[in-house]
Amino acid sequence: REILMLPLVLSGLIISVYLVLQDIKMRGYCPSLGITPVCYLNANAFIMILLSIFFVKKSLKTLFFFAGSALGISIAIYFSTSPLLYINHCAFICSYPDCFINFFLFFVIFVIRTVKV
């Protein structure tokens, strides 16, 4: 499972770091949750999931995975519905909204990790 999760987590982390760099260059590029830009929180969620892949202890793996997933999925759901309700904007990557990309990545990562086949 970790082998399937690793490329998804790394691609999400690369996208989030790109958005962090764009937000540093042009303040306000990413929408904010309070005073913190969302791309920073998404990057932290992907880092927590990435760390959970490399931990050996089962309790730390579970803690970091579910904390990162809960953070990422909740932010992705909020900011995926915000443009539909005209509440908040979403950053774009190659003309695709980042909030939908992150929602897809977090959802697929969560399903890969939790569904037993």
DSSP file (Angstrom, degrees, kcal/mol; ACC not computed):
  #  RESIDUE AA STRUCTURE BP1 BP2  ACC     N-H-->O    O-->H-N    N-H-->O    O-->H-N    TCO  KAPPA ALPHA  PHI   PSI    X-CA   Y-CA   Z-CA
    1    1 A R     >        0   0    0      0, 0.0     4,-2.2     0, 0.0     3,-0.2   0.000 360.0 360.0 360.0 -39.5    0.0    0.0    0.0
    2    2 A E  H  >  +     0   0    0      1,-0.2     4,-2.3     2,-0.2    51,-0.1   0.853 360.0  56.6 -64.0 -31.6    2.8    2.4    0.8
    3    3 A I  H  4 S+     0   0    0      1,-0.2    -1,-0.2     2,-0.2    50,-0.0   0.870 110.1  44.7 -67.4 -35.3    4.3    1.9   -2.6
    4    4 A L  H  > S+     0   0    0     -3,-0.2     4,-0.7     1,-0.2    -2,-0.2   0.846 115.3  48.4 -73.7 -33.7    0.9    2.9   -4.2
    5    5 A M  H  X S+     0   0    0     -4,-2.2     4,-2.7     1,-0.2     5,-0.3   0.842  96.1  72.5 -74.9 -33.4    0.6    5.9   -1.8
    6    6 A L  H  X S+     0   0    0     -4,-2.3     4,-2.6     1,-0.2     5,-0.2   0.883  97.2  45.0 -56.5 -48.9    4.1    7.3   -2.3
    7    7 A P  H  > S+     0   0    0      0, 0.0     4,-2.3     0, 0.0    -1,-0.2   0.889 115.2  49.3 -64.5 -35.2    3.8    8.7   -5.8
    8    8 A L  H  X S+     0   0    0     -4,-0.7     4,-2.3     2,-0.2    -2,-0.2   0.920 113.2  45.9 -67.2 -42.8    0.4   10.3   -5.0
    9    9 A V  H  X S+     0   0    0     -4,-2.7     4,-2.4     2,-0.2    -1,-0.2   0.914 113.9  48.8 -66.3 -42.4    1.8   11.9   -1.8
   10   10 A L  H  X S+     0   0    0     -4,-2.6     4,-2.4    -5,-0.3    -2,-0.2   0.899 111.5  49.0 -66.1 -39.4    4.9   13.1   -3.6
   11   11 A S  H  X S+     0   0    0     -4,-2.3     4,-2.3    -5,-0.2    -1,-0.2   0.911 112.7  48.2 -67.1 -39.7    2.9   14.6   -6.4
   12   12 A G  H  X S+     0   0    0     -4,-2.3     4,-2.4     2,-0.2    -2,-0.2   0.886 112.0  49.8 -64.4 -38.1    0.6   16.3   -4.0
   13   13 A L  H  X S+     0   0    0     -4,-2.4     4,-2.6     2,-0.2    -2,-0.2   0.896 109.8  50.6 -67.5 -40.0    3.5   17.7   -2.0
   14   14 A I  H  X S+     0   0    0     -4,-2.4     4,-2.3     2,-0.2    -2,-0.2   0.922 111.9  47.7 -63.3 -43.8    5.2   19.0   -5.2
   15   15 A I  H  X S+     0   0    0     -4,-2.3     4,-2.1     2,-0.2    -2,-0.2   0.921 113.5  48.0 -62.1 -43.7    1.9   20.8   -6.2
   16   16 A S  H  X S+     0   0    0     -4,-2.4     4,-2.3     2,-0.2    -2,-0.2   0.892 111.2  49.5 -66.5 -39.5    1.6   22.2   -2.7
   17   17 A V  H  X S+     0   0    0     -4,-2.6     4,-2.5     2,-0.2    -1,-0.2   0.891 109.1  53.3 -67.0 -38.0    5.2   23.4   -2.5
   18   18 A Y  H  X S+     0   0    0     -4,-2.3     4,-2.2     1,-0.2    -2,-0.2   0.923 110.7  46.9 -59.4 -43.9    4.7   25.0   -5.9
   19   19 A L  H  X S+     0   0    0     -4,-2.1     4,-2.4     2,-0.2    -2,-0.2   0.869 109.4  53.8 -67.8 -35.8    1.7   26.9   -4.6
   20   20 A V  H  X S+     0   0    0     -4,-2.3     4,-2.1     2,-0.2    -2,-0.2   0.926 109.9  48.0 -61.7 -43.8    3.6   27.9   -1.5
   21   21 A L  H  X S+     0   0    0     -4,-2.5     4,-2.1     1,-0.2    -2,-0.2   0.889 111.8  49.4 -65.1 -38.8    6.3   29.4   -3.7
   22   22 A Q  H  X S+     0   0    0     -4,-2.2     4,-3.1     1,-0.2    -1,-0.2   0.878 110.7  50.6 -65.8 -36.7    3.7   31.2   -5.8
   23   23 A D  H  < S+     0   0    0     -4,-2.4    -2,-0.2     2,-0.2    -1,-0.2   0.841 109.3  50.6 -70.9 -32.3    2.1   32.5   -2.6
   24   24 A I  H  < S+     0   0    0     -4,-2.1     3,-0.3    -5,-0.2    -2,-0.2   0.903 115.7  43.1 -68.0 -40.2    5.5   33.8   -1.3
   25   25 A K  H  < S+     0   0    0     -4,-2.1     2,-0.5     1,-0.3    -2,-0.2   0.923 130.0  24.1 -70.9 -45.2    6.1   35.5   -4.7
   26   26 A M  S >< S-     0   0    0     -4,-3.1     3,-1.5    -5,-0.1    -1,-0.3  -0.869  87.7-137.9-125.3  95.9    2.5   36.9   -5.0
   27   27 A R  T 3  S+     0   0    0     -2,-0.5    -3,-0.1    -3,-0.3    -4,-0.1  -0.264  88.9  30.0 -55.5 131.5    0.9   37.3   -1.6
   28   28 A G  T 3  S+     0   0    0     -5,-0.2    -1,-0.3     2,-0.1    -5,-0.1   0.491  77.4 122.6  95.8   5.1   -2.8   36.2   -1.8
   29   29 A Y  S <  S+     0   0    0     -3,-1.5    -2,-0.1    -6,-0.2    -6,-0.1   0.904  74.6  47.9 -64.9 -40.7   -2.2   33.6   -4.6
   30   30 A C  S    S-     0   0    0    -11,-0.1    -2,-0.1    61,-0.1    60,-0.1  -0.790  98.7-110.6 -97.2 142.9   -3.7   30.9   -2.3
   31   31 A P        -     0   0    0      0, 0.0     7,-3.0     0, 0.0     8,-0.3  -0.349  36.7-124.9 -67.1 156.3   -6.9   31.5   -0.4
   32   32 A S  E     -A   37   0A   0      5,-0.3     2,-0.6     6,-0.1     3,-0.1  -0.777  12.7-153.8-108.7 148.9   -6.5   31.8    3.4
   33   33 A L  E >  S-A   36   0A   0      3,-2.9     3,-1.3    -2,-0.3     2,-0.7  -0.915  84.4 -41.2-114.4  98.3   -8.1   30.1    6.3
   34   34 A G  T 3  S-     0   0    0     -2,-0.6    -2,-0.1     1,-0.2     0, 0.0  -0.751 124.4 -30.8  77.5-118.7   -7.9   32.7    8.9
   35   35 A I  T 3  S+     0   0    0     -2,-0.7    -1,-0.2    -3,-0.1    -3,-0.0   0.420 121.8  90.9-109.8  -1.7   -4.5   34.2    8.4
   36   36 A T  E <  S-A   33   0A   0     -3,-1.3    -3,-2.9     2,-0.0     2,-0.1  -0.835  78.3-123.2-100.1 125.9   -2.8   31.0    7.1
   37   37 A P  E >>  -A   32   0A   0      0, 0.0     4,-1.1     0, 0.0     3,-0.9  -0.401  19.2-129.3 -63.4 142.2   -2.7   30.3    3.4
   38   38 A V  H 3> S+     0   0    0     -7,-3.0     4,-2.6     1,-0.3     5,-0.2   0.799 103.2  65.7 -67.1 -30.5   -4.3   27.0    2.6
   39   39 A C  H 3> S+     0   0    0     -8,-0.3     4,-2.1     1,-0.2    -1,-0.3   0.839  99.6  53.4 -63.6 -30.4   -1.4   25.8    0.5
   40   40 A Y  H <> S+     0   0    0     -3,-0.9     4,-2.1     2,-0.2    -1,-0.2   0.912 110.3  46.8 -66.3 -42.4    0.8   25.8    3.6
   41   41 A L  H  X S+     0   0    0     -4,-1.1     4,-2.2     2,-0.2    -2,-0.2   0.885 111.6  50.7 -68.5 -38.5   -1.7   23.6    5.4
   42   42 A N  H  X S+     0   0    0     -4,-2.6     4,-2.5     2,-0.2    -1,-0.2   0.907 109.2  51.2 -64.8 -40.9   -2.0   21.2    2.5
   43   43 A A  H  X S+     0   0    0     -4,-2.1     4,-2.3    -5,-0.2    -2,-0.2   0.911 110.0  50.0 -61.8 -41.6    1.8   20.9    2.3
   44   44 A N  H  X S+     0   0    0     -4,-2.1     4,-2.3     2,-0.2    -1,-0.2   0.892 109.5  51.3 -63.9 -39.0    1.8   20.1    6.0
   45   45 A A  H  X S+     0   0    0     -4,-2.2     4,-2.0     2,-0.2    -2,-0.2   0.919 111.1  47.2 -64.8 -43.0   -0.9   17.5    5.5
   46   46 A F  H  X S+     0   0    0     -4,-2.5     4,-2.5     1,-0.2    -1,-0.2   0.877 111.0  52.3 -65.8 -36.0    1.1   15.8    2.7
   47   47 A I  H  X S+     0   0    0     -4,-2.3     4,-2.6     2,-0.2    -2,-0.2   0.900 108.3  51.0 -65.4 -39.9    4.2   15.9    4.8
   48   48 A M  H  X S+     0   0    0     -4,-2.3     4,-1.8     2,-0.2    -2,-0.2   0.910 112.3  46.0 -63.9 -41.1    2.4   14.2    7.7
   49   49 A I  H  X S+     0   0    0     -4,-2.0     4,-1.1     2,-0.2    -2,-0.2   0.897 111.9  52.1 -67.8 -39.2    1.2   11.5    5.4
   50   50 A L  H >X S+     0   0    0     -4,-2.5     4,-1.0     1,-0.2     3,-0.5   0.909 109.1  49.8 -62.8 -42.0    4.7   11.1    3.9
   51   51 A L  H 3X S+     0   0    0     -4,-2.6     4,-1.3     1,-0.2     3,-0.5   0.874 104.4  59.2 -63.2 -36.5    6.1   10.7    7.4
   52   52 A S  H 3< S+     0   0    0     -4,-1.8    -1,-0.2     1,-0.2    -2,-0.2   0.796  99.9  57.9 -64.6 -26.1    3.5    8.1    8.2
   53   53 A I  H << S+     0   0    0     -4,-1.1    -1,-0.2    -3,-0.5    -2,-0.2   0.876 111.3  40.8 -68.4 -36.1    4.8    6.0    5.3
   54   54 A F  H  < S+     0   0    0     -4,-1.0    -2,-0.2    -3,-0.5    -1,-0.2   0.572  89.9 103.6 -94.5  -9.8    8.4    5.9    6.7
   55   55 A F     <  -     0   0    0     -4,-1.3    -3,-0.0     1,-0.1     0, 0.0  -0.439  52.3-161.2 -70.8 148.4    7.6    5.4   10.4
   56   56 A V        +     0   0    0     -2,-0.1     2,-0.3     5,-0.0    -1,-0.1   0.813  67.2  85.9 -95.0 -39.3    8.1    1.8   11.7
   57   57 A K  S  > S-     0   0    0      1,-0.1     4,-2.2     2,-0.0     3,-0.2  -0.484  72.8-143.1 -71.3 127.5    6.0    2.1   14.9
   58   58 A K  H  > S+     0   0    0     -2,-0.3     4,-2.5     1,-0.2     5,-0.2   0.855  96.9  53.4 -60.7 -39.6    2.3    1.3   14.1
   59   59 A S  H  > S+     0   0    0      1,-0.2     4,-2.5     2,-0.2    -1,-0.2   0.900 111.1  45.8 -67.0 -39.4    0.8    3.8   16.5
   60   60 A L  H  > S+     0   0    0      2,-0.2     4,-2.7     1,-0.2     5,-0.3   0.890 111.5  53.4 -68.2 -38.5    2.9    6.7   15.0
   61   61 A K  H  X S+     0   0    0     -4,-2.2     4,-2.3     1,-0.2     5,-0.2   0.945 113.2  43.1 -57.4 -49.0    2.0    5.6   11.5
   62   62 A T  H  X S+     0   0    0     -4,-2.5     4,-2.6     2,-0.2     5,-0.3   0.919 114.3  49.9 -65.8 -44.9   -1.7    5.6   12.3
   63   63 A L  H  X S+     0   0    0     -4,-2.5     4,-2.1     1,-0.2     5,-0.2   0.944 115.4  41.2 -60.5 -50.6   -1.5    8.9   14.2
   64   64 A F  H  X S+     0   0    0     -4,-2.7     4,-2.3     2,-0.2     5,-0.2   0.878 115.7  50.7 -68.5 -37.5    0.3   10.8   11.5
   65   65 A F  H  X S+     0   0    0     -4,-2.3     4,-2.7    -5,-0.3     5,-0.2   0.963 115.1  40.6 -65.4 -50.1   -1.7    9.3    8.6
   66   66 A F  H  X S+     0   0    0     -4,-2.6     4,-2.3    -5,-0.2     5,-0.2   0.835 115.4  51.3 -72.2 -30.4   -5.1   10.0   10.1
   67   67 A A  H  X S+     0   0    0     -4,-2.1     4,-2.2    -5,-0.3    -1,-0.2   0.938 114.8  43.1 -67.3 -46.0   -4.1   13.5   11.3
   68   68 A G  H  X S+     0   0    0     -4,-2.3     4,-2.6    -5,-0.2    -2,-0.2   0.893 116.1  48.2 -65.7 -40.1   -2.7   14.4    7.9
   69   69 A S  H  X S+     0   0    0     -4,-2.7     4,-3.1    -5,-0.2     5,-0.3   0.917 111.6  48.8 -67.2 -43.4   -5.7   12.9    6.1
   70   70 A A  H  X S+     0   0    0     -4,-2.3     4,-2.1    -5,-0.2     5,-0.2   0.923 114.3  46.2 -63.0 -43.7   -8.2   14.6    8.3
   71   71 A L  H  X S+     0   0    0     -4,-2.2     4,-2.0    -5,-0.2     5,-0.2   0.947 117.5  43.1 -61.9 -48.8   -6.5   17.9    7.9
   72   72 A G  H  X S+     0   0    0     -4,-2.6     4,-2.5     1,-0.2    -2,-0.2   0.916 115.9  45.4 -66.8 -45.5   -6.2   17.5    4.1
   73   73 A I  H  X S+     0   0    0     -4,-3.1     4,-2.7     2,-0.2     5,-0.2   0.908 113.2  50.0 -68.1 -40.8   -9.6   16.1    3.4
   74   74 A S  H  X S+     0   0    0     -4,-2.1     4,-2.2    -5,-0.3    -1,-0.2   0.922 114.7  43.9 -65.7 -41.9  -11.4   18.7    5.6
   75   75 A I  H  X S+     0   0    0     -4,-2.0     4,-2.7    -5,-0.2     5,-0.2   0.913 114.2  50.7 -66.1 -42.0   -9.6   21.6    3.9
   76   76 A A  H  X S+     0   0    0     -4,-2.5     4,-1.4    -5,-0.2    -2,-0.2   0.890 110.9  48.2 -64.7 -39.2  -10.1   20.1    0.5
   77   77 A I  H  X S+     0   0    0     -4,-2.7     4,-1.8     2,-0.2    -1,-0.2   0.936 113.3  47.8 -66.0 -45.1  -13.9   19.7    1.0
   78   78 A Y  H  X S+     0   0    0     -4,-2.2     4,-1.4     1,-0.2    -2,-0.2   0.943 117.0  40.8 -61.5 -47.6  -14.3   23.2    2.3
   79   79 A F  H  < S+     0   0    0     -4,-2.7    -1,-0.2     1,-0.2    -2,-0.2   0.633 111.0  57.8 -81.8 -11.7  -12.4   24.8   -0.5
   80   80 A S  H  X S+     0   0    0     -4,-1.4     4,-0.5    -5,-0.2    -1,-0.2   0.823 112.8  40.2 -79.2 -33.4  -13.9   22.6   -3.1
   81   81 A T  H  X S+     0   0    0     -4,-1.8     4,-1.5    -5,-0.2    -2,-0.2   0.733 101.8  73.9 -84.7 -22.0  -17.4   23.7   -2.2
   82   82 A S  H  <>S+     0   0    0     -4,-1.4     5,-2.7     1,-0.2     4,-0.4   0.913  95.8  46.9 -60.8 -46.4  -16.4   27.4   -1.7
   83   83 A P  H >45S+     0   0    0      0, 0.0     3,-0.8     0, 0.0    -1,-0.2   0.859 109.9  55.2 -64.8 -30.9  -16.1   28.3   -5.4
   84   84 A L  H 3<5S+     0   0    0     -4,-0.5    -2,-0.2     1,-0.2    -3,-0.1   0.832 113.9  40.0 -68.4 -30.6  -19.4   26.6   -6.1
   85   85 A L  T 3<5S-     0   0    0     -4,-1.5    -1,-0.2    -3,-0.3    -3,-0.1   0.322 112.6-119.3 -97.9   6.4  -21.1   28.8   -3.5
   86   86 A Y  T < 5S+     0   0    0     -3,-0.8    -4,-0.1    -4,-0.4     3,-0.1   0.841  79.9 120.2  58.1  37.5  -19.1   31.9   -4.5
   87   87 A I  S   <S-     0   0    0     -5,-2.7     2,-0.3     1,-0.3    -5,-0.1   0.867  75.8  -1.0 -93.0 -46.9  -17.6   32.2   -1.0
   88   88 A N        -     0   0    0     -6,-0.4    -1,-0.3    -9,-0.1    -2,-0.2  -0.935  69.6-116.3-143.8 159.2  -13.8   31.9   -1.8
   89   89 A H        -     0   0    0     -2,-0.3     2,-0.4    -3,-0.1    -7,-0.1  -0.434  22.0-138.0 -93.2 173.4  -11.5   31.4   -4.7
   90   90 A C        -     0   0    0     -2,-0.1   -60,-0.1   -60,-0.1     2,-0.1  -0.989  21.6-110.4-133.3 140.7   -9.2   28.5   -5.4
   91   91 A A        -     0   0    0     -2,-0.4     7,-3.6     6,-0.1     8,-0.4  -0.378  34.5-136.6 -68.4 149.6   -5.7   28.5   -6.7
   92   92 A F  E     -B   97   0B   0      5,-0.3     2,-0.4     6,-0.1    -1,-0.1  -0.885  17.2-169.7-114.3 141.6   -5.2   27.2  -10.3
   93   93 A I  E >  S-B   96   0B   0      3,-2.9     3,-1.6    -2,-0.4   -78,-0.0  -0.976  82.6 -19.7-127.0 115.6   -2.5   24.9  -11.7
   94   94 A C  T 3  S-     0   0    0     -2,-0.4    -1,-0.1     1,-0.3     0, 0.0   0.900 127.8 -53.6  51.6  46.1   -2.5   24.5  -15.5
   95   95 A S  T 3  S+     0   0    0      1,-0.2    -1,-0.3     0, 0.0    -3,-0.0   0.603 117.5 113.1  63.9  17.7   -6.1   25.8  -15.6
   96   96 A Y  E <  S-B   93   0B   0     -3,-1.6    -3,-2.9     3,-0.0     2,-0.2  -0.964  75.2-111.9-113.3 134.7   -7.3   23.2  -13.1
   97   97 A P  E  >  -B   92   0B   0      0, 0.0     4,-1.5     0, 0.0     3,-0.5  -0.455  18.6-144.3 -65.9 130.3   -8.5   24.2   -9.6
   98   98 A D  H  > S+     0   0    0     -7,-3.6     4,-3.0     1,-0.2     5,-0.2   0.825  95.4  63.3 -65.0 -32.7   -6.0   23.1   -7.0
   99   99 A C  H  > S+     0   0    0     -8,-0.4     4,-2.0     1,-0.2    -1,-0.2   0.871 105.1  45.9 -64.2 -35.2   -8.8   22.4   -4.4
  100  100 A F  H  > S+     0   0    0     -3,-0.5     4,-2.3     2,-0.2    -1,-0.2   0.882 112.5  50.7 -73.3 -37.7  -10.3   19.7   -6.7
  101  101 A I  H  X S+     0   0    0     -4,-1.5     4,-2.5     2,-0.2    -2,-0.2   0.936 112.5  46.6 -62.8 -46.5   -6.9   18.1   -7.3
  102  102 A N  H  X S+     0   0    0     -4,-3.0     4,-3.0     2,-0.2     5,-0.3   0.900 110.5  52.5 -64.4 -40.4   -6.1   18.0   -3.6
  103  103 A F  H  X S+     0   0    0     -4,-2.0     4,-2.5    -5,-0.2    -1,-0.2   0.936 111.2  47.2 -60.1 -45.3   -9.5   16.6   -2.8
  104  104 A F  H  X S+     0   0    0     -4,-2.3     4,-2.5     2,-0.2     5,-0.2   0.932 114.4  46.7 -60.8 -46.8   -8.9   13.8   -5.4
  105  105 A L  H  X S+     0   0    0     -4,-2.5     4,-2.6     1,-0.2     5,-0.2   0.940 114.5  45.6 -63.3 -48.2   -5.4   13.1   -4.1
  106  106 A F  H  X S+     0   0    0     -4,-3.0     4,-2.4     1,-0.2    -1,-0.2   0.899 114.1  49.6 -62.9 -39.9   -6.4   13.0   -0.4
  107  107 A F  H  X S+     0   0    0     -4,-2.5     4,-2.4    -5,-0.3    -2,-0.2   0.934 112.9  45.5 -65.3 -45.8   -9.5   10.8   -1.1
  108  108 A V  H  X S+     0   0    0     -4,-2.5     4,-2.6     2,-0.2    -2,-0.2   0.906 113.5  50.0 -65.2 -41.5   -7.5    8.3   -3.2
  109  109 A I  H  X S+     0   0    0     -4,-2.6     4,-2.1    -5,-0.2    -1,-0.2   0.916 111.6  49.0 -62.0 -42.8   -4.7    8.2   -0.6
  110  110 A F  H  X S+     0   0    0     -4,-2.4     4,-2.2    -5,-0.2     5,-0.3   0.907 112.4  47.5 -63.9 -42.0   -7.2    7.6    2.2
  111  111 A V  H  X S+     0   0    0     -4,-2.4     4,-2.3     1,-0.2    -2,-0.2   0.914 110.7  51.6 -67.1 -42.4   -9.0    4.8    0.3
  112  112 A I  H  < S+     0   0    0     -4,-2.6    -1,-0.2     1,-0.2    -2,-0.2   0.910 115.4  42.2 -59.4 -42.0   -5.7    3.1   -0.6
  113  113 A R  H  < S+     0   0    0     -4,-2.1    -1,-0.2    -5,-0.2    -2,-0.2   0.847 122.6  35.0 -75.5 -34.9   -4.7    3.1    3.1
  114  114 A T  H  < S+     0   0    0     -4,-2.2     2,-0.4    -5,-0.2    -2,-0.2   0.796  94.6  86.0 -97.5 -29.4   -8.0    2.2    4.7
  115  115 A V     <  -     0   0    0     -4,-2.3     2,-0.5    -5,-0.3    -4,-0.0  -0.597  66.9-146.5 -79.5 127.6   -9.7   -0.3    2.3
  116  116 A K              0   0    0     -2,-0.4    -3,-0.1     1,-0.1    -2,-0.0  -0.823 360.0 360.0 -94.4 125.2   -8.6   -3.9    2.8
  117  117 A V              0   0    0     -2,-0.5    -1,-0.1     0, 0.0    -2,-0.0   0.365 360.0 360.0-113.7 360.0   -8.4   -6.0   -0.4
